[in-house]
Amino acid sequence: MTETVTIETRGFLRIVTLNRPEKLNAVTPEMSARLIAAVASFNADDDARCIILTGAGEKAFCAGSDIRTLDAYETPWAFRNRPDYCDALRRLKKPAIAAINGYAFGGGLETAMTCDIRIASENASFAAPEVKLGWIGGGGMAVNLSHAIGPSNAALMIMTGDPVDAQTALGWGLVSKVVSRERLMEEAVALGSAIASRAPIAAETAKLNLRAAHGMSIEDAIVYERDLQTICFATEDAAEGRAAFKEKRAAVFRHR
């Protein structure tokens, strides 16, 4: 039976592929469980220093939850309390890159927004289509979209459910770069390798700092950032970084 979520190890990189291309990589409960387990594994693995998330095939990154599975929940409350893949991905401590090929719709868009950096192929498109089906997103759609692209653009997407193309997403700041479909993974791996080569505690702390800053005043965010900086400064990796700079050599970081 084909694995619907695959994980590839490339040195300090982990490449997670949603592998259900015939269904536009729509997520089933089994796939959600696999992603939840993967996040726990990555968080416990010092050698997993950057995660790339992508979708199999040429049409889709992820079309969100498989709608055909939603009627299996006995009550709306059971649906509300289901194990959620977006919740799990937000618990990921490691830097994460979304390599978005094709559709990123509904939960697929929410999945992409759990990642720290988003790169899109030219054929990518983005939508919050739940309103067309009678509900709204529940995996962080409103808060993440409004932070990424502003309240008006977020309202446009959420209230119409209509898709926007890759160039529009780039102009709005939803993605950092748009490349050809053929170069998408090459670009993602190059970026991921660069991040994975940095001091891992500092990179993880940078992620924590960026996430926390969203909900803080400027003054509190600066105090928090300075405290995190001090913690990083006390690590063995920071001492190695200073030593390598003085000795004009490449640093060897050990996640310590």
C-alpha positions in Angstrom: 0.0 0.0 0.0 1.4 3.4 -1.0 2.5 5.6 1.9 0.3 8.7 2.0 2.9 10.7 3.9 6.5 10.1 3.1 9.6 11.4 4.9 13.0 11.7 3.2 16.2 12.4 5.1 18.9 14.5 3.4 21.6 15.2 6.0 20.0 17.6 8.5 17.0 18.1 6.2 13.7 16.2 6.5 11.4 16.4 3.4 7.8 15.6 4.2 5.6 14.8 1.1 1.8 14.5 1.2 1.5 11.6 -1.2 -2.0 11.3 -2.4 -1.8 13.1 -5.7 -4.9 11.4 -7.2 -6.9 13.2 -4.5 -5.0 16.5 -4.7 -3.2 15.4 -1.5 -6.3 15.9 0.6 -5.6 14.9 4.2 -7.4 11.9 5.7 -7.5 11.1 9.5 -4.7 8.6 8.9 -2.5 11.1 7.2 -3.2 13.6 10.0 -2.0 11.0 12.5 1.1 10.4 10.5 1.9 14.2 10.5 1.3 14.4 14.2 3.7 11.5 14.8 6.3 13.1 12.4 6.2 16.4 14.3 6.9 14.6 17.6 9.8 12.7 16.0 11.3 15.8 14.5 11.1 17.7 17.7 13.0 15.0 19.5 15.7 14.6 16.9 18.7 17.0 17.1 19.7 16.0 13.6 16.4 17.2 12.1 17.3 20.9 11.7 14.9 22.0 8.9 11.7 20.6 7.6 10.4 20.9 4.0 6.8 20.2 3.4 5.4 19.6 -0.1 2.8 17.7 -2.1 3.3 14.9 -4.6 2.3 15.3 -8.2 2.0 18.3 -10.4 -1.5 19.6 -9.5 -1.6 20.2 -5.7 0.3 21.0 -2.6 -2.7 20.1 -0.5 -6.5 20.6 -1.0 -7.1 20.4 2.7 -9.0 17.8 4.6 -10.7 15.1 2.5 -14.3 16.3 2.6 -15.5 12.7 2.1 -14.2 11.8 5.6 -15.9 14.6 7.5 -19.3 12.9 7.8 -17.6 10.1 9.8 -17.6 12.3 12.9 -20.6 11.4 15.0 -21.2 15.0 16.3 -20.0 18.5 15.5 -18.2 18.3 18.9 -16.3 15.2 17.8 -15.3 17.2 14.7 -14.3 20.1 16.9 -12.0 17.9 19.0 -10.4 15.8 16.3 -6.6 15.5 16.2 -5.7 18.3 13.8 -2.7 18.3 11.5 -2.4 22.1 11.5 -2.3 22.1 15.3 0.5 19.5 15.2 2.5 21.4 12.6 2.3 24.6 14.7 4.0 22.6 17.5 7.0 21.9 15.3 10.0 23.5 16.9 12.2 23.3 13.8 12.3 25.8 11.0 9.9 24.8 8.3 9.6 25.6 4.6 6.5 25.0 2.5 7.3 24.2 -1.2 3.9 24.9 -2.7 3.2 23.2 -6.0 -0.3 23.7 -7.4 -3.4 24.1 -5.2 -3.1 25.2 -1.6 -6.8 25.2 -0.7 -8.6 25.2 2.7 -6.6 23.2 5.2 -3.8 23.1 2.6 -3.5 26.9 2.8 -3.6 26.6 6.6 -0.9 23.9 6.4 1.3 26.2 4.3 0.9 29.0 6.7 2.1 26.9 9.6 5.5 26.9 7.9 7.9 29.8 8.5 8.8 30.3 4.9 6.7 29.7 1.8 8.0 29.2 -1.8 5.5 28.7 -4.6 5.7 27.3 -8.1 4.3 29.4 -10.9 1.2 27.2 -11.1 0.4 27.5 -7.4 -3.0 29.0 -6.3 -4.4 29.7 -2.9 -7.9 29.7 -1.6 -10.0 29.6 1.6 -13.0 28.0 -0.1 -14.8 26.8 3.0 -17.5 29.5 2.8 -18.7 28.0 -0.5 -19.4 24.8 1.4 -21.1 26.4 4.4 -18.4 26.8 7.0 -15.1 28.6 7.6 -11.6 27.5 8.2 -10.6 26.3 11.6 -6.9 25.7 11.4 -5.8 29.3 11.9 -7.0 30.7 8.6 -8.2 34.1 9.8 -5.4 34.9 12.2 -2.6 33.7 9.9 -4.0 35.2 6.7 -4.6 38.6 8.3 -1.1 38.7 9.7 0.4 37.6 6.3 -1.6 39.7 3.8 -3.5 42.2 5.8 -7.2 42.3 7.0 -8.7 43.5 3.7 -7.0 40.8 1.5 -7.7 38.2 4.2 -11.4 39.2 4.1 -11.4 39.0 0.3 -10.2 35.5 0.4 -12.2 34.2 3.3 -15.5 35.8 2.4 -15.5 35.0 -1.3 -13.6 31.6 -1.2 -12.1 32.5 -4.6 -8.5 31.5 -5.4 -5.6 33.9 -6.0 -2.6 33.0 -8.2 1.0 32.8 -7.3 2.0 36.3 -8.4 -0.9 37.8 -6.4 0.2 35.8 -3.4 3.8 37.1 -3.9 2.6 40.7 -4.1 0.5 40.3 -1.0 3.4 38.7 1.0 1.8 35.3 1.4 4.9 33.7 -0.2 8.5 34.8 -0.4 9.4 33.6 -3.9 7.7 32.2 -7.0 9.8 29.9 -9.2 9.1 27.4 -12.0 7.6 24.1 -11.1 10.7 22.4 -12.2 12.9 24.4 -9.9 10.6 24.4 -6.8 12.3 21.6 -4.9 15.7 22.7 -5.9 15.0 26.1 -4.4 13.5 24.7 -1.3 16.4 22.3 -0.7 18.9 25.0 -1.2 17.2 27.3 1.3 16.6 24.4 3.7 20.2 23.4 3.5 21.3 27.0 4.3 19.1 27.1 7.3 20.2 23.7 8.5 23.8 24.8 8.4 23.1 27.5 10.9 23.3 27.1 14.7 20.3 24.9 15.3 19.4 26.3 18.8 19.6 29.8 17.4 17.4 28.9 14.4 14.8 27.2 16.7 14.9 30.2 19.0 14.4 32.6 16.1 11.3 30.6 15.1 10.0 30.9 18.7 10.7 34.6 18.8 9.0 35.3 15.5 5.9 33.4 16.6 5.7 35.1 20.0 6.2 38.6 18.6 2.8 38.5 16.9 1.0 38.7 20.1 3.2 41.2 22.0 3.6 44.9 22.3 6.8 46.2 20.7 8.3 46.8 24.2 7.5 43.3 25.4 8.7 41.7 22.2 12.1 43.4 22.5 12.5 42.4 26.1 11.6 38.8 25.2 13.9 38.8 22.2 16.8 40.0 24.4 16.2 37.2 26.9 16.2 34.7 24.1 19.4 36.2 22.7 21.0 35.8 26.2 20.0 32.1 26.4 21.4 31.5 22.9 24.6 33.4 23.8 25.2 30.9 26.7 25.2 27.8 24.4 28.2 25.8 23.3 27.2 26.5 19.7 27.5 30.2 20.3 30.9 29.8 21.8 31.8 27.7 18.7 30.5 30.4 16.4 32.7 33.0 18.1 35.7 30.7 18.0 35.2 29.8 14.4 34.9 33.5 13.5 38.2 34.3 15.2 39.9 31.3 13.7 38.5 32.0 10.2 37.0 28.6 9.8 33.6 27.0 9.3 31.7 26.5 12.6 30.7 23.0 13.6 27.4 23.3 15.4 26.2 20.4 17.7 22.9 21.6 19.0 24.4 22.2 22.5 
